Amino acid sequence: MFYVSDGTAITCETLGHVVLGQFSFEPNEKTFPFVESEDKLTDLTKEIQQSYERHGVKPLVFFSMVIPTMRAQLLKAPAFFYDVLESIVQRVAEDTQIEPKPKLQRSRSVSKDSDTYFDRISAIEYTLAHDDGVSLKDLDRADVILLGVSRSGKTPTSLYMAMQFGLRVVNYPFIADDIASLRLLPEFEFQRHKLFGLTIEPERLTQIRQNRLSGSEYASSEQCQQEVAAIEALFRSEAIPYINTSSLSVEEISTRILERTGMKRRLF
Amino acid sequence: MFYVSDGTAITCETLGHVVLGQFSFEPNEKTFPFVESEDKLTDLTKEIQQSYERHGVKPLVFFSMVIPTMRAQLLKAPAFFYDVLESIVQRVAEDTQIEPKPKLQRSRSVSKDSDTYFDRISAIEYTLAHDDGVSLKDLDRADVILLGVSRSGKTPTSLYMAMQFGLRVVNYPFIADDIASLRLLPEFEFQRHKLFGLTIEPERLTQIRQNRLSGSEYASSEQCQQEVAAIEALFRSEAIPYINTSSLSVEEISTRILERTGMKRRLF
């Protein structure tokens, strides 16, 4: 399986992996990004040819190529080709009766846009500065404040939302010492509408903490059960919306937070 | 434009945005993730109906739905529909003569896989602990060590590579005081093969630093020119591969680093 693009090929890889998830085979995979020169295209078609000769079956090529001559040359190689964009672009053009931009004017890299760049960097910086309770300043600029016990998924979720959605995320952990008398910090009182809780099955939390600090009190089943029970009680008594992250990927947690809060992505 | 999925809809959004990049129109957009119940589907089809009545044109729906009855019901709404997966899945099945998995067994969330989860979290943690020269311990576990002046894109690139590629990234800044006598730290001597440089046009660096600390010495044109000249001289004299990040998105920088080093993504 080859992923080929005159850009990063990330869209090809992403779509290719979702498509692969629908089948039971696990192919060898190779990515050719930034195929913008004749030389690179020649190297690539050689590899496709070799793969075909070695295995006796045509490889699958998920691709996106803007320049028509390069595209035509690629399509001569012995492979099954899947253009991840072109058929949809053509259908959108037919359905809407709107012409697509001329091929060579198509913007392949939205992130070159300077505002987008600064928004993203600024969201990442804000989120890093507010990771794990390090700072509770400047909370009025936050889009969302995640609360949860240690290892419930706050840091990866915060960074994902900053990086991919352009949102400013604060996350604050409750530690073992807090558990006996769990309460909201006064800093959060004016930001109540931004609070969002992450919880997790105690068994899953124990597994994750054992993976980190095997045999510790922190990773014990009892400690995990107590912390989860206490934080869920707090979420309920304070009417803080929360979700259980146990079987969710970072993408799923982040999307569920958008869905529950009604927040919108700032970036795509 | 609606993005609809029984999963996160992130693939629909991503592909939809690349397709939109090929046209000149800017539609209103709304995402419906996790459409797994009749109720949600009813809400969604009502919104599609309302959009159609309000604007007098059919909205565009980029979607992915596994359950056949739900899919069929969605397709009755007045819209132009683009199934981001199904046509490619069908073509792959025809080309390879391999049957796709039964619809309801298809894994929609690869990240539920526990090893993948831990790999990703571990890469993020390692990278956070080694951001901005904070720690130079444990460098033998690094996949890559990024070097560059302040604001050349090291932190966002490092976090992106950890989050999306599962790689462990160290980044180390050179600060103004280093510039007069720039040299490699002894810690990096045994890791030479992992070193990778980021540079940037002095004008772009000035713009980025002005955005952060307007009017400072740090953001002055002279300072930026000196730092860039010094670090590029170091990269050349030490034979460290490097790229210019001035007009690149974080995705493009990260992909170019993979391409130049031959490193592979650990995660998709």
Interface residues (C-beta under 8 A of the other chain):
Chain A: G7 T8 A9 I10 T11 E13 T14 L15 H17 V18 V19 G21 Q22 F23 S24 F25 T31 P33 F34 K58 L60 F80 Y82 V84 L85 S87 I88 V89 R91 V92 A93 D95 T96 I98 P100 K101 R106 S107 R108 S109 V110 S111 K112 Y117 F118 R120 I121 I124 E125 L128 D131 T155 P156 L159 Y160 M163 N211 S247 L248 S249 V250 E251 E252 S254 T255 R256 L258 E259 R265 F268
Chain B: G7 T8 A9 I10 T11 E13 T14 L15 H17 V18 V19 G21 Q22 F23 S24 F25 T31 P33 F34 K58 L60 F80 Y82 V84 L85 S87 I88 V89 R91 V92 A93 D95 T96 I98 P100 K101 R106 S107 R108 S109 V110 S111 K112 Y117 F118 R120 I121 I124 E125 L128 D131 T155 P156 L159 Y160 M163 N211 S247 L248 S249 V250 E251 E252 S254 T255 R256 L258 E259 R265 F268
